[in-house]
Amino acid sequence: MNALSLALVLAGVVLNALAQTLLKHGTNRLGPVEFALSEALPVGARVLRDWPFLLGFTCYGVSLIVWIAALTRVPVTVAYPMLSIGYVINALIARYWLGETMGLTGWLGIAFIVLGVTLIARQTG
């Protein structure tokens, strides 16, 4: 994988992870939501006025464009597993920004993910 391809894949992964974290931050601010048709418009209006949601949606949109560019250069059998790097990014952001915690087994699982992604990335030489 050349430098541009790797940069596109990593940018797509990072933007996707940021989108997830921003949406979680937005839901923390929003609170529990009732799944009722009568609540759809009021909840939708609150979501569309809240900066974490808006920034999260933007990150998703940009990540989609970047990901399409990455897929034109990298086989999906290599690119898709790279999305697993998002687990690491999200765990770190959740820990340090959202104050969430994860036990030793969770971090060990993430270490296995990193090992697997590294092995897949090396197969392309």
NORNORRA-V539200 format. One record per residue. N is the residue number from 1. OMEGA is omega in radians with two decimals (999 if undefined). Layout:
n=N omega=OMEGA
n=N omega=OMEGA
This chain:
n=1 omega=-3.14
n=2 omega=-3.03
n=3 omega=-3.14
n=4 omega=3.13
n=5 omega=3.13
n=6 omega=3.14
n=7 omega=3.12
n=8 omega=3.12
n=9 omega=-3.11
n=10 omega=3.10
n=11 omega=3.10
n=12 omega=3.14
n=13 omega=-3.12
n=14 omega=3.12
n=15 omega=3.11
n=16 omega=3.12
n=17 omega=3.10
n=18 omega=3.12
n=19 omega=3.14
n=20 omega=-3.10
n=21 omega=3.10
n=22 omega=3.09
n=23 omega=3.09
n=24 omega=3.09
n=25 omega=3.10
n=26 omega=3.13
n=27 omega=3.06
n=28 omega=3.12
n=29 omega=-3.08
n=30 omega=-3.09
n=31 omega=-3.13
n=32 omega=-3.11
n=33 omega=3.05
n=34 omega=3.11
n=35 omega=3.11
n=36 omega=-3.13
n=37 omega=-3.13
n=38 omega=-3.13
n=39 omega=-3.04
n=40 omega=-3.12
n=41 omega=3.13
n=42 omega=3.13
n=43 omega=3.10
n=44 omega=3.12
n=45 omega=3.11
n=46 omega=3.13
n=47 omega=-3.08
n=48 omega=3.08
n=49 omega=-3.03
n=50 omega=-3.02
n=51 omega=3.14
n=52 omega=3.11
n=53 omega=-3.12
n=54 omega=3.11
n=55 omega=3.08
n=56 omega=3.10
n=57 omega=3.13
n=58 omega=3.11
n=59 omega=3.09
n=60 omega=-3.12
n=61 omega=3.13
n=62 omega=-3.14
n=63 omega=3.11
n=64 omega=3.12
n=65 omega=3.13
n=66 omega=-3.12
n=67 omega=3.08
n=68 omega=3.09
n=69 omega=3.12
n=70 omega=-3.11
n=71 omega=3.07
n=72 omega=-3.06
n=73 omega=-3.01
n=74 omega=3.08
n=75 omega=-3.13
n=76 omega=3.11
n=77 omega=3.06
n=78 omega=-3.05
n=79 omega=-3.05
n=80 omega=3.09
n=81 omega=3.12
n=82 omega=3.07
n=83 omega=3.13
n=84 omega=3.06
n=85 omega=3.09
n=86 omega=3.08
n=87 omega=-3.13
n=88 omega=-3.11
n=89 omega=-3.13
n=90 omega=3.13
n=91 omega=-3.14
n=92 omega=3.12
n=93 omega=3.14
n=94 omega=3.14
n=95 omega=-2.99
n=96 omega=-3.13
n=97 omega=-3.09
n=98 omega=3.12
n=99 omega=3.11
n=100 omega=3.14
n=101 omega=3.09
n=102 omega=-3.11
n=103 omega=-3.12
n=104 omega=-3.13
n=105 omega=3.07
n=106 omega=3.12
n=107 omega=3.08
n=108 omega=3.08
n=109 omega=3.10
n=110 omega=3.10
n=111 omega=3.08
n=112 omega=3.09
n=113 omega=3.13
n=114 omega=3.11
n=115 omega=-3.13
n=116 omega=3.11
n=117 omega=3.11
n=118 omega=3.13
n=119 omega=3.14
n=120 omega=-3.13
n=121 omega=-3.12
n=122 omega=-3.11
n=123 omega=-3.11
n=124 omega=3.08
n=125 omega=999
